Amino acid sequence: MCTISSALPSDDFKIRCPRLGHQVAFSYCRVENTGAPCFKTLDCWHGHFDVVAYFKQTLSKDEFAAAFMNQGRPKVQTLMELIQQAQARVSQNPLKADDGQGPCS
């Protein structure tokens, strides 16, 4: 039987981050540049210590919900929105026809 530790892992202990593709310590996942934990922290660290209990002790209910309960948008939806934004930018500022004076002339 595997026992999950309640002890916070030291910064010497690192796991592979699926978002970054390299090893990171829990301290990196705990606070992103937004000030909130990475949304994947519970998924990544649940097998190493009781990460849910840790965040429930250190975050308010609203902070916990904002960080981990928001499912976010599907990747396809995000990509479609980015494509639409790019198309709108291009239609607002179409490239001028090549007048022969470009950098490759």
Rosetta constraint file for C-alpha pairs under 8 A:
AtomPair CA 4 CA 47 HARMONIC 6.68 0.50
AtomPair CA 4 CA 48 HARMONIC 6.22 0.50
AtomPair CA 4 CA 49 HARMONIC 5.10 0.50
AtomPair CA 4 CA 50 HARMONIC 6.29 0.50
AtomPair CA 5 CA 48 HARMONIC 6.78 0.50
AtomPair CA 5 CA 49 HARMONIC 4.52 0.50
AtomPair CA 5 CA 50 HARMONIC 6.22 0.50
AtomPair CA 6 CA 49 HARMONIC 5.36 0.50
AtomPair CA 6 CA 50 HARMONIC 5.12 0.50
AtomPair CA 6 CA 51 HARMONIC 7.89 0.50
AtomPair CA 6 CA 54 HARMONIC 8.00 0.50
AtomPair CA 7 CA 49 HARMONIC 6.52 0.50
AtomPair CA 7 CA 50 HARMONIC 7.74 0.50
AtomPair CA 8 CA 49 HARMONIC 6.83 0.50
AtomPair CA 8 CA 54 HARMONIC 8.00 0.50
AtomPair CA 9 CA 13 HARMONIC 6.25 0.50
AtomPair CA 9 CA 26 HARMONIC 6.86 0.50
AtomPair CA 9 CA 48 HARMONIC 7.93 0.50
AtomPair CA 9 CA 49 HARMONIC 7.43 0.50
AtomPair CA 10 CA 25 HARMONIC 7.67 0.50
AtomPair CA 10 CA 26 HARMONIC 7.76 0.50
AtomPair CA 11 CA 25 HARMONIC 5.21 0.50
AtomPair CA 11 CA 26 HARMONIC 6.76 0.50
AtomPair CA 11 CA 27 HARMONIC 6.74 0.50
AtomPair CA 12 CA 25 HARMONIC 7.03 0.50
AtomPair CA 13 CA 25 HARMONIC 6.05 0.50
AtomPair CA 13 CA 26 HARMONIC 7.91 0.50
AtomPair CA 14 CA 23 HARMONIC 5.59 0.50
AtomPair CA 14 CA 24 HARMONIC 4.98 0.50
AtomPair CA 14 CA 25 HARMONIC 4.43 0.50
AtomPair CA 14 CA 26 HARMONIC 7.07 0.50
AtomPair CA 15 CA 22 HARMONIC 7.95 0.50
AtomPair CA 15 CA 23 HARMONIC 5.07 0.50
AtomPair CA 15 CA 24 HARMONIC 5.63 0.50
AtomPair CA 15 CA 25 HARMONIC 6.61 0.50
AtomPair CA 16 CA 21 HARMONIC 6.42 0.50
AtomPair CA 16 CA 22 HARMONIC 5.17 0.50
AtomPair CA 16 CA 23 HARMONIC 4.26 0.50
AtomPair CA 16 CA 24 HARMONIC 6.26 0.50
AtomPair CA 17 CA 21 HARMONIC 5.34 0.50
AtomPair CA 17 CA 22 HARMONIC 5.59 0.50
AtomPair CA 17 CA 23 HARMONIC 5.92 0.50
AtomPair CA 17 CA 24 HARMONIC 6.29 0.50
AtomPair CA 17 CA 44 HARMONIC 7.56 0.50
AtomPair CA 18 CA 22 HARMONIC 7.65 0.50
AtomPair CA 24 CA 28 HARMONIC 6.34 0.50
AtomPair CA 24 CA 29 HARMONIC 7.63 0.50
AtomPair CA 25 CA 29 HARMONIC 7.08 0.50
AtomPair CA 26 CA 30 HARMONIC 6.03 0.50
AtomPair CA 26 CA 45 HARMONIC 7.84 0.50
AtomPair CA 27 CA 31 HARMONIC 7.02 0.50
AtomPair CA 28 CA 32 HARMONIC 7.08 0.50
AtomPair CA 29 CA 37 HARMONIC 5.85 0.50
AtomPair CA 29 CA 38 HARMONIC 5.40 0.50
AtomPair CA 29 CA 41 HARMONIC 6.09 0.50
AtomPair CA 30 CA 36 HARMONIC 7.26 0.50
AtomPair CA 30 CA 37 HARMONIC 4.55 0.50
AtomPair CA 30 CA 38 HARMONIC 6.59 0.50
AtomPair CA 30 CA 41 HARMONIC 7.35 0.50
AtomPair CA 31 CA 35 HARMONIC 5.32 0.50
AtomPair CA 31 CA 36 HARMONIC 5.13 0.50
AtomPair CA 31 CA 37 HARMONIC 4.44 0.50
AtomPair CA 31 CA 38 HARMONIC 6.75 0.50
AtomPair CA 32 CA 36 HARMONIC 5.64 0.50
AtomPair CA 32 CA 37 HARMONIC 5.60 0.50
AtomPair CA 32 CA 38 HARMONIC 6.00 0.50
AtomPair CA 36 CA 63 HARMONIC 7.94 0.50
AtomPair CA 36 CA 67 HARMONIC 6.53 0.50
AtomPair CA 37 CA 41 HARMONIC 6.93 0.50
AtomPair CA 37 CA 67 HARMONIC 6.41 0.50
AtomPair CA 38 CA 67 HARMONIC 7.28 0.50
AtomPair CA 39 CA 67 HARMONIC 5.68 0.50
AtomPair CA 39 CA 68 HARMONIC 5.49 0.50
AtomPair CA 40 CA 44 HARMONIC 6.14 0.50
AtomPair CA 40 CA 68 HARMONIC 7.81 0.50
AtomPair CA 41 CA 45 HARMONIC 5.89 0.50
AtomPair CA 41 CA 51 HARMONIC 7.95 0.50
AtomPair CA 42 CA 46 HARMONIC 5.58 0.50
AtomPair CA 42 CA 51 HARMONIC 6.19 0.50
AtomPair CA 42 CA 52 HARMONIC 6.55 0.50
AtomPair CA 42 CA 68 HARMONIC 7.73 0.50
AtomPair CA 45 CA 49 HARMONIC 6.60 0.50
AtomPair CA 45 CA 51 HARMONIC 6.32 0.50
AtomPair CA 46 CA 50 HARMONIC 6.10 0.50
AtomPair CA 46 CA 51 HARMONIC 5.69 0.50
AtomPair CA 46 CA 52 HARMONIC 7.46 0.50
AtomPair CA 50 CA 54 HARMONIC 6.44 0.50
AtomPair CA 51 CA 55 HARMONIC 6.29 0.50
AtomPair CA 52 CA 56 HARMONIC 6.09 0.50
AtomPair CA 53 CA 57 HARMONIC 6.17 0.50
AtomPair CA 54 CA 58 HARMONIC 6.28 0.50
AtomPair CA 55 CA 59 HARMONIC 5.52 0.50
AtomPair CA 55 CA 64 HARMONIC 6.96 0.50
AtomPair CA 56 CA 60 HARMONIC 7.07 0.50
AtomPair CA 56 CA 61 HARMONIC 7.26 0.50
AtomPair CA 56 CA 64 HARMONIC 6.79 0.50
AtomPair CA 59 CA 63 HARMONIC 5.67 0.50
AtomPair CA 59 CA 64 HARMONIC 5.75 0.50
AtomPair CA 60 CA 64 HARMONIC 6.11 0.50
AtomPair CA 61 CA 65 HARMONIC 6.11 0.50
AtomPair CA 62 CA 66 HARMONIC 6.04 0.50
AtomPair CA 63 CA 67 HARMONIC 6.06 0.50
AtomPair CA 64 CA 68 HARMONIC 5.96 0.50
AtomPair CA 64 CA 69 HARMONIC 7.34 0.50
AtomPair CA 65 CA 69 HARMONIC 4.70 0.50
AtomPair CA 65 CA 70 HARMONIC 6.80 0.50
AtomPair CA 66 CA 70 HARMONIC 5.98 0.50
AtomPair CA 73 CA 77 HARMONIC 6.51 0.50
AtomPair CA 73 CA 78 HARMONIC 6.68 0.50
AtomPair CA 74 CA 78 HARMONIC 6.53 0.50
AtomPair CA 75 CA 79 HARMONIC 6.17 0.50
AtomPair CA 76 CA 80 HARMONIC 6.13 0.50
AtomPair CA 77 CA 81 HARMONIC 6.24 0.50
AtomPair CA 78 CA 82 HARMONIC 6.26 0.50
AtomPair CA 79 CA 83 HARMONIC 6.18 0.50
AtomPair CA 80 CA 84 HARMONIC 6.19 0.50
AtomPair CA 81 CA 85 HARMONIC 6.15 0.50
AtomPair CA 82 CA 86 HARMONIC 6.18 0.50
AtomPair CA 83 CA 87 HARMONIC 6.14 0.50
AtomPair CA 84 CA 88 HARMONIC 6.13 0.50
AtomPair CA 85 CA 89 HARMONIC 6.26 0.50
AtomPair CA 86 CA 90 HARMONIC 6.24 0.50
AtomPair CA 87 CA 91 HARMONIC 6.16 0.50
AtomPair CA 88 CA 92 HARMONIC 6.18 0.50
AtomPair CA 89 CA 93 HARMONIC 6.12 0.50
AtomPair CA 90 CA 94 HARMONIC 5.17 0.50
AtomPair CA 90 CA 95 HARMONIC 7.61 0.50
AtomPair CA 98 CA 102 HARMONIC 7.02 0.50
AtomPair CA 100 CA 105 HARMONIC 5.86 0.50
AtomPair CA 101 CA 105 HARMONIC 5.89 0.50
